[in-house]
């Protein structure tokens, strides 16, 4: 008659079965989650630009000082000299 | 009657085999992406159960006009940027020419009857007072959203809330993409700096 297996061997096998079962479940759940993640009900996109200050002066809206000579102001005095009467 | 350790070990080995078989079977079916439940019998009947999936993605998900501004030397007061092949306006300097709009693909296996689009910012929030920020929808592949099911086919101000843009978005590979072109008008009064907007497409049904 064959000798029975030791209790230690049975315990090792129990632990092995539990471990494999746990790993299997975890792997399947991970794959299912990946599959779910691939089904996107929303998706986003971005639009970018970097605005710099305008170059140049805008139109002819600036005041340009004119070089105007001041007019001569003053007073002229005229003396009318009557010619001598004969 | 007590069970011998040898018998217990045998049962455990069977359990181990069943567990491994179950795991590999499940993984194998998952990899087939949606095709599940194949069954055969001695009468030769096979049953396939194909699950439906609704899914969308931006296959072109970025527009970047780079750096630039408004050339006011010649009296221009605005700069217009486009993605539909229209050249940047004469009032622009520096910006990239972008000829490719955003592209949305129906990568599921079901027609989408309510596809919505929104922007996280309005024109004013994006650029500033007096700015314009518009989109224009078109079929990137013919008949992706056929007939009158596609809206905003001319330049339309972006919506900051979900706006239905297509009521029949097909999933067949040769006709399942839509193009979203963009137009931005920058006034010379806009303050300088980096600007970014986010467009979100959503399946509402």
Interface residues (C-beta under 8 A of the other chain):
Chain A: X2 X4 X5 X6 X7 X9 X10 X13 X14 X16 X17 X20 X21 X23 X24 X25 X27 X28 X31 X32 X35 X38 X39 X40 X41 X42 X43 X44 X45 X46 X47 X48 X49 X50 X51 X52 X53 X54 X55 X56 X57 X58 X59
Chain B: X4 X5 X6 X8 X9 X12 X13 X15 X16 X19 X20 X22 X23 X26 X27 X30 X31 X33 X53 X54 X55 X56 X57 X58 X60 X61 X62 X63 X64 X65 X66 X67 X68 X69 X70 X71 X72 X73 X74 X75 X77 X81 X93 X94 X95 X102 X104 X108 X127 X180 X182 X184 X186 X188 X190 X191 X192 X193 X194 X195 X196 X197 X198 X199 X200 X201 X202 X203
